[in-house]
Structure formats: structure tokens, C-alpha cells
Amino acid sequence: MIISDIIEKYEEIHFPIGLPTLHEMIELRMFEMGLKRKDLAALLNTSASRISDYLNGKREITLNVAKALHQKLNIDSDIILQ
């Protein structure tokens, strides 16, 4: 047990695993759910071009889109708010 605790602390310091970015989570959920950008746009009640803007970092997500991402794609709010 002591060795595993030492290894765990070493990994936390030298190889931390942070939260994924919102872009990464959206892409992952799209893959898991078999969604294309136009499907995601319909699910989030927005346009496909707006989805592209969000994913390319050209536009910040709105509060309504953030809520929809949390509710419909089950993306953790910590990831959305980072």
C-alpha cells in the first residue's frame, strides 16, 4: 500500500491529468452519439455555422447553449465553465 501511495503522488505531480477542454468533450460526445455538426445544431437548437464557430473558437458559447450541452450531451458543468 505504501508503494502505491508514493506512485500515485508522483504521478499527480509529474503527470497530472487535467479536465478536457469543452471542444474535446463536444467532439467526444458527438463521436459517442454518432452526431454530425448539423445533428448537433438541431439538438442544441442553433445553426450548423454557429456550431462550427463554437468548435473553432471563433465564438463563445451562450448561456442557453451551455445549458443544452449540460442537459442533452451530459457534459459536466466544470468543463463548460473552465
C-alpha positions, 0 to 999 in steps of 0.5 A: 500500500505504501508503494502505491501511495508514493506512485500515485503522488508522483504521478499527480505531480509529474503527470497530472491529468487535467479536465478536457477542454469543452471542444474535446468533450463536444467532439467526444460526445458527438463521436459517442452519439454518432452526431454530425455538426448539423445533428448537433445544431438541431439538438442544441437548437442553433445553426450548423455555422454557429456550431462550427464557430463554437468548435473553432473558437471563433465564438463563445458559447451562450448561456442557453447553449451551455445549458443544452450541452449540460442537459442533452450531451451530459457534459459536466458543468466544470468543463463548460465553465473552465 
